[in-house]
Amino acid sequence: MFRQGLLKEKRILVTGGGSGLGKVMAERFAALGADVVICGRRREVLETAVREIGEKAADGGRASFVQLDIRDPEAVEAGLDEIFDERPLDALVNNAAGNFLARTEKLSHRALDAVLQIVVHGTLYCTHACGRRWIASGRGGSVVSILASYAHHGSPYVVPSAIGKAAVKAMTRSLAIEWGKYGIRLNALTPGQFPTPGATAKIYPVPGFVDQIVADNPLRRAGEMSELGNAAAFLLADEVAFINGEELVIDGGRWLQWASVFGRLLDMEEERWQALEQARR
C-alpha cells in the first residue's frame, strides 16, 4: 500500500520530531508526500532535522518546524496558532516523551513530574489543541500516539513512563469514541525495540542488555526503522480510515512472549525437554 504520494498534501505535526523515532517517522511521511511539521525545544536540533527530512522528501513533501515546549499549554496554543494560520493540520503524531531507568523509591517528585509532564500533559495539550481546532472548523483529523508495551502489563524501574503511557492509551480510546462523530480518529502505535543512541543510553545502560532483549524476541532481531515509519504511515492513510480507537503493536511478538507464563521455555535446552517428557511418561 506504500505507493508514491500516499500522504500527499497531508499536513502532519510530529512532536519530538527532531531526533530518534520521531524523526524517522517524519522522514517517512515526507517521502510519501506529506507536509511535515516537527516541534521540540532545541532550535539547532530542529533546523538540522528539517534539512535532513527535506532531503528525503518526495512527491511534493516538505518539512518545517515550530520551536515549543509541549509541557507549556500556552506555548502549545501559540505554536498551533502559528501552524494553523499557515495551513490547517490533517494529523498529529504524539511522539515526544521522557523516560529513564531508576528505582522508584529513589525518585523525587521533580523526577516524576519530568516524565509525566511530557508524556501525559504534553500529549493531552497537543491533542486537545488540535481537536478543538478541527471541531471548530468542521474538518476531520487523525491522531496517532506512541505507546509502550508496559502500558498493558506495567514494568519496574520505568514506573512514571508506564503510568503515563497507560494514561495516553486511555485518552486514545476515550476520545476515539467522543470525537468520532466529528470525523476525528485516534489510534496508538506501540513500538518494540528500535534502538536509537539517545534512548539506548538512557534506558539500556548495561553493556549487552540490548543484545539480550533482541535474543528474547521471537523474531530474534530488533525492528528496522523503515518498518516503524511504514506502520505510522499506515495508521494515517485514508485507505484505512475506518480504524479508530485501536493500537498497532510492532514488536516482533515480544510482549506476547513475555506476557506468556511459558514464553521463557523457548530457549530451554533439549536435555531438559527430554527430562520433562520422561517425567510425564
Buried (B, 14 or more C-beta within 10 A) or exposed (E): EBEEEBBBEBBBBBBBBBBBBBBBBBBBBBBBBBBBBBBBBEEEBBEBBBEBBBEEBEBEBBBBBBBBBBBBBEBBBBBBEEBBEEEBBBBBBBBBBBBBBBEEEEBEEEBBBBBBBBBBBBBBBBBBBBBEBBBEEEBBBBBBBBBBBBBBEEBEEBBBBBBBBBBBBEBBBEBBEEBBEBBBBBBBBBBBBBBBEEBBEEBBEEEEEBEEBBEBBEEEEBBEBEBBBBBBBBBBBEEBEEBBBBBBBBBBEBBEBBEEEEBEEEEEEEEEEEEEEEEEE
